[in-house]
Amino acid sequence: MEKRLVDQQNLPQWLSLVEKRELRVGIIGLGYVGLPLVLLFSQEGFRVTGFDIDAAKVERLNAGESYIHRIDPNVPIEDTVGAMARLIQQGKVRHLGLCEAGPNTIRRAHKTHPITAIETEYSLWTRDVEHEILPTLKELGIGLVPYSPLGRGFLSGSFAKRDDLIASDRRHAHPRFQEGNFEKNLTLLGPLKAAAEKRGVTMAQVALAWLLARGDNIVPIPGTKRRKYLEENAAAVDITLSDAEVKALEQAFPPQAAAGLRYPEFQLKMMGI
């Protein structure tokens, strides 16, 4: 599928080429501002950046959920969520979500308009959300969408050395993949590998099954480029870990067990707001 990049300036011309002027999307992502849409991911394969749905006069937008992917500390969350809620009022989306928001922001946002889901990083080696975020979501009846549920591929056991990542791989910039930390983190994988071998499944499937065991409101979103891994990941829903298996994995990956920050420090400053 060809990918198209469209900006605010040429969007009207591009839309004129679309026979039905209709955008069918899975998720709309909003950046630091409430009104302009910064990222729009389409099932048809194109990506739109930086335009206002109202200004674009799109006749019909069919989207499941609208997320704001980072919280702007300079804009009250009430203003941002209020603007997002207009998309629901206009029938363009059905649900609202936030990404990497702190517990206080979640409460304020949910009071402004019901929030359906919070997207944030959560996996065996990133368990920060368990302290405040998960209890808050449970209290408010909000779902959790963990991204990077396989630790950016690390928990799949695909990497034995740093050179397994190509030179241009952006994970080289992530502290956990840098020299020293990478080697220390490899030592965490033994129990995960053993659990997978005992069941005859992949390490990735066990890591996803652990997440699914954390609550009925948790829906991880592992990423992949290959159909093989897509099918393997989806099959994790059929794996039910025993209480003993869950406990063993949590003992093997206690909070803060991973060496290195989950993001470069400058990026972490934009999270948990």
BELHU-V87398 format. One record per residue. N is the residue number from 0. BURIAL is # if it has 9 or more other ideal C-beta (glycine too) atoms within 8 Angstrom, else .. Layout:
BEGIN
n=<N;N>
burial=<BURIAL;BURIAL>
END
This chain:
BEGIN
n=<0;1;2;3;4;5;6;7;8;9;10;11;12;13;14;15;16;17;18;19;20;21;22;23;24;25;26;27;28;29;30;31;32;33;34;35;36;37;38;39;40;41;42;43;44;45;46;47;48;49;50;51;52;53;54;55;56;57;58;59;60;61;62;63;64;65;66;67;68;69;70;71;72;73;74;75;76;77;78;79;80;81;82;83;84;85;86;87;88;89;90;91;92;93;94;95;96;97;98;99;100;101;102;103;104;105;106;107;108;109;110;111;112;113;114;115;116;117;118;119;120;121;122;123;124;125;126;127;128;129;130;131;132;133;134;135;136;137;138;139;140;141;142;143;144;145;146;147;148;149;150;151;152;153;154;155;156;157;158;159;160;161;162;163;164;165;166;167;168;169;170;171;172;173;174;175;176;177;178;179;180;181;182;183;184;185;186;187;188;189;190;191;192;193;194;195;196;197;198;199;200;201;202;203;204;205;206;207;208;209;210;211;212;213;214;215;216;217;218;219;220;221;222;223;224;225;226;227;228;229;230;231;232;233;234;235;236;237;238;239;240;241;242;243;244;245;246;247;248;249;250;251;252;253;254;255;256;257;258;259;260;261;262;263;264;265;266;267;268;269;270;271;272>
burial=<.;.;.;.;.;#;#;.;.;.;#;.;.;#;#;.;.;.;.;.;.;#;#;.;#;.;#;#;#;#;#;.;#;#;.;#;#;#;#;#;#;#;.;.;.;#;#;#;#;.;#;#;#;.;.;#;.;#;.;.;#;.;#;.;#;#;#;#;#;#;#;.;.;.;#;.;#;#;#;#;#;#;#;#;#;.;#;#;.;.;.;#;#;.;#;#;#;#;#;#;#;#;.;.;#;#;#;#;#;#;.;#;#;.;#;#;#;#;#;#;#;#;#;#;#;#;#;#;#;.;.;.;#;#;.;#;#;#;.;#;.;#;#;#;#;#;#;#;#;#;#;.;#;#;#;#;#;.;#;.;.;#;.;.;#;.;.;.;.;.;#;#;.;#;#;#;#;#;.;.;#;#;.;#;#;.;.;#;#;.;#;#;#;.;#;#;.;.;.;.;.;#;#;#;#;#;#;#;#;#;#;#;.;.;.;.;#;#;#;#;#;#;.;.;.;.;.;.;#;#;.;#;#;.;#;#;.;.;#;.;#;.;.;.;#;#;.;#;#;#;.;#;#;.;.;.;.;#;.;#;.;#;#;#;.;.;.;#;.;.;#;.;#>
END
